[in-house]
Amino acid sequence: MENRNFQLDTEWNIIHYPERPTGFGILVIGDERHFVDESKSFWGQNEGKLTIINQLKEYGYTIFSSNLYGRNWGSEEAVELAERLYQYVIRNEILNDKIHILAEGMGALVAIKLMEKMKDHLRSVALLNPILSLKHHLEQEKEHKFFYKKLMKELEAAYKKDHKILEGELLQSDGVIKLDFGIPIKIIHVMSGGKSYHQSKLIQQIVSQTEISPSYVVPEKKQQLGKMFIKFFKRYEIFL
């Protein structure tokens, strides 16, 4: 069996099985485009993401992921479901209970909250093109009226709050991001276009007070991402 799809609450989840499992698991938390349904997932269909999945499976990783209510933007509901998925997988699969996280874009907002809640169960966290701050992301999108309006609608649905109240809370917050949970973090940013450049400057600003040193990759080297993640994860598998 290559993969298995199942439901928790209303949401579909998927487990990708390697041929020769090592007993180490990776929770994948996707970006805005991510989805999991009853038979497929974004990471299983997108050519670039499927390459990463296949490379991780070749190294024996068991990979699991959830739809997480779609465009959740780091909502508590999504964080709680990610925790439940972890507990379900650990109960039902033969895996070491300390896992890795691989999160992309918006998924980093969930990953950061999981680092605080699940730090004893995490080996390492890899973040691809991460959105680390909802406040900063909101400020950046304010320049693009159409996208800003769309984002506010998504936030209203995800956080179940009136968008004006939510907007006020976010923009008035200090925007300080805590990343020092004693968990190794790797940030990889693929440089493609002007928005990507602004995002990389923002990432650098946020991590400047930490020991995290982001890696920057040109689009032509994207096929190497899987190997970069594997190299990072392997470093933290010496102790069971």
C-alpha positions, 0 to 999 in steps of 0.5 A: 500500500503506497498511501491511505486516506482517512477522515478525522472530524470532517477533514481528510488526511493521508499517510504515504508509506515507504517501501522500507520504513525506518520508523521516522515520521514527517508531518507535512503542513501545506500552504494555501493551495494544499488540500487532501480529499478522499483519494488524492492530495496536493503534494501527491499531484504537484510534480515538484512536491511529489518529487520531494515526497518520493525522495523522502519515501526512498529514505524510509520516511512515513509521511502524513498530512491533513486538509486542516480545514483548507486556508486555515492561516494558523487557526487554533482549530487547525493546530488542534487537528494537527495534534490529533492527527499526530496522536492518531498516526502514533497510535496506529503506525509503527513509528518513533514518537518524535517526528519531524515537521515540514511546513510550507508557506501558510503552514508555518503558522501552524508549525510554530504553534505546534512547536510550543504545544508539542516540543517534546514530540518534535525532532526538527522543523523544516520551513519552506518559503514560510509565512512566519508572521500573520501581521507582517503578511497582512501589512504586505498584502495591504498594497494589493487591494484585491488580494487583501480583501480575499485574505481578510475573508479567509481569515474571517472564516478561519478564525470565526471572527468579524474581519474588522475586529480581527484586522484590528487585533492583528495590526495592533499586535507587536508581531513578535515571533517566538522560535526558541523552543529548543527545536532545530529549525531549518528555513529554505526560501526559493527566490522567484520574483519581487514578492519573494525578495520582500518575503526573504527580507522579512524572514531575515528580519524575524530570525535576526535575533536567533541562530537560524540561518536561512538558505536561499535557493534559485528556482532552477535548483528546486529539484534539490529540495528533497535532499536538503530536507533529508540532510537536515532531518538525518542530523537529528536522528542519532538519538531515538 
